[in-house]
Amino acid sequence: MATFCSTAFAPLGAIVAEALGQPDLPISALQHPLAGLTPEQIRERVRPVVDDAIGMLTLPKEERIKRYSGRRWVEALQAVSIEAKVGEEEEEK
């Protein structure tokens, strides 16, 4: 299994993976943002994760587990703090 997202969404990806019982799901993150980029700019953003994509999608299961098990976007997960403000409206600026 392979998961790819932009760096802005990697923390959410790690949280969702953990919530779904897949805490070690490897996440390969592309530099954010992707929207509004030219095809050439997108190719440049994708290059760093091509090897991840190939390995996550083509390696035999045992090798895939050995190479990617435990690899996740830990730094992003640690940087996220979630605050729920139920019933409070955002203050006008």
C-alpha positions in Angstrom: 0.0 0.0 0.0 1.2 3.5 -0.8 0.1 6.9 0.4 1.1 10.1 -1.3 0.1 13.6 -0.3 1.5 17.1 -0.2 3.5 18.2 2.9 0.5 20.3 4.0 -1.7 17.2 4.3 0.9 14.8 5.6 0.0 15.5 9.3 -3.6 14.7 8.5 -2.6 11.6 6.6 -0.7 10.3 9.6 -3.6 11.1 12.0 -6.1 9.3 9.7 -3.8 6.3 9.2 -3.4 5.9 12.9 -7.2 6.3 13.5 -7.8 3.6 10.9 -5.4 1.2 12.6 -2.5 1.7 10.2 0.0 3.7 12.4 3.0 2.5 10.4 1.5 3.3 7.0 4.3 4.9 5.0 3.5 8.3 3.7 5.5 9.9 1.0 5.0 13.7 0.8 5.3 16.0 -2.1 6.2 19.6 -1.6 3.1 21.8 -1.1 1.3 23.3 -3.0 0.5 21.5 -6.2 -2.5 23.5 -7.3 -1.8 26.1 -10.0 1.5 24.7 -11.0 2.6 24.1 -14.6 3.1 20.4 -15.7 6.9 21.0 -15.5 6.7 22.4 -12.0 4.6 19.4 -10.9 7.2 17.0 -12.4 9.9 18.8 -10.3 7.8 18.3 -7.2 7.2 14.6 -8.0 10.9 13.7 -8.7 11.9 13.3 -5.1 9.2 10.6 -4.4 9.5 8.6 -7.6 11.6 5.9 -5.9 9.1 5.7 -3.0 6.3 5.2 -5.5 8.1 2.5 -7.4 9.1 0.7 -4.2 5.8 1.0 -2.4 3.9 -0.3 -5.5 6.2 -2.9 -6.9 8.4 -4.5 -4.3 7.4 -8.0 -3.0 5.5 -7.7 0.3 8.4 -8.9 2.5 10.8 -6.4 1.0 8.2 -3.6 1.1 7.7 -4.2 4.8 11.4 -4.3 5.5 12.1 -1.1 3.6 9.1 1.0 4.6 7.7 -0.4 7.8 7.7 2.2 10.5 8.4 5.0 8.1 5.8 7.8 8.4 5.6 11.5 8.6 6.4 11.6 12.3 7.7 15.1 12.2 4.5 16.4 10.8 2.4 14.4 13.2 4.3 15.9 16.1 3.8 19.4 14.8 0.1 19.1 14.7 -2.0 20.3 17.6 -5.8 20.0 17.3 -8.1 22.3 19.3 -11.8 21.9 19.1 -13.9 25.0 19.7 -17.4 23.8 19.8 -20.0 26.5 19.5 -17.5 29.3 19.2 -17.4 31.4 16.1 -14.1 32.7 14.7 -13.4 36.2 15.8 -13.7 38.8 13.1 -10.5 40.4 12.1 
